[in-house]
Amino acid sequence: MLKFLLAILPLISIMFMIFVLKKSSIFTGIVACFLTAAIALSPFFHSSIFDLTEPIMKSSLTTSVIAYILFFGIFLFHLMDKAGAIDGIASSITKATDDKIFQILILALGLSPLIESVSGFGLAVIVIAPLLIALGFSPMKSSLIALISLCIIPWGTLAMGTIIGATLGNVDLDKMGMGSAIMCLPIYIYYALLVVYIGVGFRALKKRLFTVLFVGFILGASVWVCNRFVSVELAGLFGSLTVISVFF
């Protein structure tokens, strides 16, 4: 039991520093890293400092790759902002429909999964949240909707996580993709309800309930169809493009 408590201590420390002490993610990560190393070197786990060399190198390389991708994602956001692309996209959506529910669903279940499927690593948040703010939603609502919109996770970065999971588990990729799609179908419907509820409230959601349910179903069904008949890698891209096409 003591070993178990020590093993989860780094995770608890991360949550405590971020949510209670309100420390930055960089500070939290550094502290958690040193804490993990100290626990591993303690008499309870009997590790030597040489045992830590490989995991530290691997985690550093992984962090470098993610930082590299995020850097250019943030750079892309600032480039779009300076070029007026964010206001332009928001204006195009406004011209297409002034319905707040449609605007939310287009971005949260259409554009965001599209970006996440191609890029991954949560970069869709950097684009979606400013677009929602430009459309008149509060920063808090925009942030929540943008975070929830990262719903295409099994097919993010062209289904890299699903491919790796199927390979490590020695599971057929097509079966893994179709199984994930079936499990995600009710989740997409729930996310559609949730983002609309956050954006416009329960009364407006109740009036357009069938439309919201239909959009969530369309995303899930189109993802399954692509997994079944086309490609697991393209399923997220196909599903998001289907939702956007249905709207426009």
C-alpha positions in Angstrom: 0.0 0.0 0.0 2.9 2.4 0.8 4.5 1.7 -2.6 1.1 2.4 -4.3 0.7 5.7 -2.4 4.3 6.7 -3.3 3.7 5.8 -7.0 0.6 8.0 -7.4 2.2 10.9 -5.4 3.6 12.6 -8.5 0.1 12.6 -10.1 -1.4 14.0 -6.9 1.2 16.7 -6.7 0.5 17.7 -10.3 -3.2 18.1 -9.6 -2.5 19.9 -6.3 0.0 22.4 -7.8 -2.2 23.2 -10.9 -5.7 23.3 -9.3 -4.9 24.4 -5.7 -1.7 26.4 -5.9 -2.4 27.6 -9.4 1.2 27.1 -10.6 2.2 27.1 -14.2 2.4 23.8 -16.2 6.1 24.3 -16.7 6.8 24.7 -13.0 4.5 21.8 -12.1 6.2 19.5 -14.6 9.7 20.3 -13.4 8.7 19.7 -9.7 6.8 16.5 -10.6 9.8 15.3 -12.5 12.2 15.8 -9.6 9.7 14.3 -7.2 9.3 11.2 -9.4 13.1 10.8 -9.6 13.4 11.1 -5.8 10.7 8.5 -5.2 12.3 6.1 -7.7 15.7 6.5 -5.9 14.2 6.0 -2.5 14.8 2.7 -0.6 11.2 1.6 -1.4 11.9 1.1 -5.1 15.7 0.3 -5.0 16.4 2.1 -8.3 19.8 3.6 -9.1 20.5 6.9 -10.9 21.5 4.9 -14.0 18.1 3.4 -14.2 16.6 6.9 -14.7 18.8 7.8 -17.7 16.7 6.0 -20.3 13.2 7.2 -19.2 14.5 10.8 -18.8 16.0 10.7 -22.3 12.8 9.3 -23.8 10.5 11.7 -22.0 12.7 14.6 -23.0 12.5 13.6 -26.6 8.7 13.2 -26.4 8.4 16.6 -24.8 10.6 18.1 -27.5 8.4 16.8 -30.2 5.2 18.0 -28.6 6.8 21.4 -27.8 7.8 21.6 -31.5 4.3 20.9 -32.7 2.7 23.3 -30.2 5.1 26.1 -31.0 4.1 26.1 -34.6 0.4 25.7 -33.7 0.6 28.8 -31.5 2.6 30.5 -34.3 -0.2 29.6 -36.8 -2.8 31.1 -34.5 -0.9 34.4 -34.2 -0.3 34.4 -38.0 -4.0 33.8 -38.6 -4.9 36.6 -36.1 -2.5 39.1 -37.7 -3.8 38.3 -41.1 -7.4 38.7 -40.0 -8.2 35.0 -40.8 -10.0 34.5 -37.5 -12.3 37.4 -38.0 -12.8 36.3 -41.6 -13.8 32.8 -40.6 -16.1 34.1 -37.9 -17.7 36.5 -40.4 -18.2 33.7 -42.9 -20.0 31.6 -40.3 -22.1 34.6 -39.2 -23.1 35.2 -42.9 -23.9 31.6 -43.3 -26.1 31.5 -40.2 -26.9 33.8 -37.3 -28.2 30.8 -35.3 -26.0 30.5 -32.2 -26.7 26.8 -32.0 -25.6 26.2 -35.5 -22.5 28.3 -35.0 -21.5 26.3 -31.9 -22.1 22.9 -33.6 -20.2 23.9 -36.8 -17.2 24.8 -34.8 -17.3 22.2 -32.0 -18.4 19.1 -34.0 -17.2 20.3 -37.4 -14.1 22.5 -37.6 -12.5 21.4 -34.3 -12.5 17.7 -35.0 -11.2 18.5 -38.5 -8.2 20.4 -37.1 -7.6 17.8 -34.4 -7.7 14.9 -36.9 -5.0 16.6 -39.0 -2.8 18.2 -36.3 -3.7 16.7 -32.9 -2.2 17.7 -29.6 -5.2 19.9 -28.8 -4.2 22.6 -31.3 -7.9 23.0 -32.2 -8.4 24.9 -28.9 -6.1 27.6 -30.1 -8.3 28.2 -33.2 -11.8 27.4 -31.9 -11.8 29.5 -28.7 -10.9 32.8 -30.5 -13.5 32.1 -33.2 -16.2 31.6 -30.6 -15.2 34.8 -28.8 -15.3 36.6 -32.2 -18.9 35.3 -32.6 -19.9 36.9 -29.3 -19.6 34.1 -26.8 -17.9 34.8 -23.4 -14.3 33.8 -22.9 -15.3 31.2 -20.3 -18.0 29.6 -22.5 -15.6 29.7 -25.5 -12.9 28.0 -23.5 -15.2 25.2 -22.2 -16.7 24.6 -25.6 -13.3 24.5 -27.3 -12.0 22.0 -24.7 -15.0 19.8 -25.1 -14.7 20.0 -28.9 -11.5 17.9 -28.7 -13.8 14.9 -29.0 -12.3 13.1 -32.0 -9.4 11.7 -29.8 -9.2 8.2 -31.3 -8.7 9.7 -34.7 -6.6 12.7 -33.7 -3.4 13.2 -35.7 -4.8 10.8 -38.3 -5.7 8.1 -35.7 -2.1 7.8 -34.5 -3.2 6.7 -31.0 -5.6 4.1 -32.4 -2.9 2.7 -34.7 -0.3 2.5 -31.9 -2.9 0.9 -29.5 -3.9 -1.7 -32.1 -0.2 -2.5 -32.8 0.7 -2.8 -29.1 -2.4 -4.8 -28.3 -2.0 -7.0 -31.4 -5.6 -6.1 -32.4 -6.8 -5.8 -36.0 -6.8 -2.0 -36.8 -10.2 -2.1 -38.6 -11.9 -3.8 -35.7 -10.3 -1.4 -33.3 -11.5 1.5 -35.4 -15.1 0.3 -35.7 -15.3 -0.7 -32.1 -14.1 2.8 -31.0 -16.6 4.4 -33.4 -19.5 2.4 -31.9 -18.4 3.3 -28.4 -18.0 7.0 -29.3 -21.4 7.4 -31.0 -23.4 8.1 -27.7 -20.4 10.2 -26.5 -20.7 12.5 -29.6 -24.4 12.9 -29.0 -23.7 13.8 -25.4 -21.0 16.3 -26.4 -23.4 17.9 -28.9 -25.9 18.4 -26.1 -23.2 19.7 -23.7 -21.6 22.3 -25.9 -25.0 23.7 -26.9 -26.1 23.8 -23.2 -23.0 25.6 -22.3 -23.3 28.1 -25.1 -27.0 29.0 -25.1 -28.6 27.3 -22.1 -31.2 24.6 -21.5 -34.2 26.5 -22.8 -32.7 27.0 -26.3 -31.3 23.5 -26.3 -34.8 22.1 -25.6 -36.3 24.0 -28.6 -33.7 22.5 -31.0 -33.1 19.2 -29.3 -33.7 17.0 -32.4 -31.3 19.1 -34.5 -28.6 18.8 -31.8 -29.1 15.0 -31.4 -29.0 14.6 -35.2 -25.7 16.4 -35.5 -24.1 14.3 -32.8 -25.4 11.2 -34.5 -24.1 12.3 -37.9 -20.6 12.8 -36.6 -20.6 9.3 -34.9 -22.3 7.5 -37.8 -20.0 9.1 -40.5 -16.9 8.2 -38.4 -18.1 4.6 -38.3 -18.9 4.4 -42.0 -15.4 5.7 -42.8 -13.8 3.1 -40.5 -15.9 0.4 -42.0 -15.6 1.1 -45.7 -12.7 3.6 -46.2 -9.9 4.0 -43.7 -9.4 4.2 -40.0 -6.8 7.0 -40.4 -9.3 9.2 -42.4 -12.3 8.6 -40.2 -12.0 11.8 -38.1 -11.4 13.9 -41.1 -14.4 12.4 -42.9 -16.7 12.7 -40.0 -15.9 16.4 -39.4 -16.2 17.2 -43.1 -19.6 15.4 -43.2 -20.9 17.5 -40.3 -19.7 20.8 -42.0 -21.2 19.7 -45.3 -24.5 18.9 -43.7 -24.7 22.3 -42.1 -23.8 24.4 -45.2 
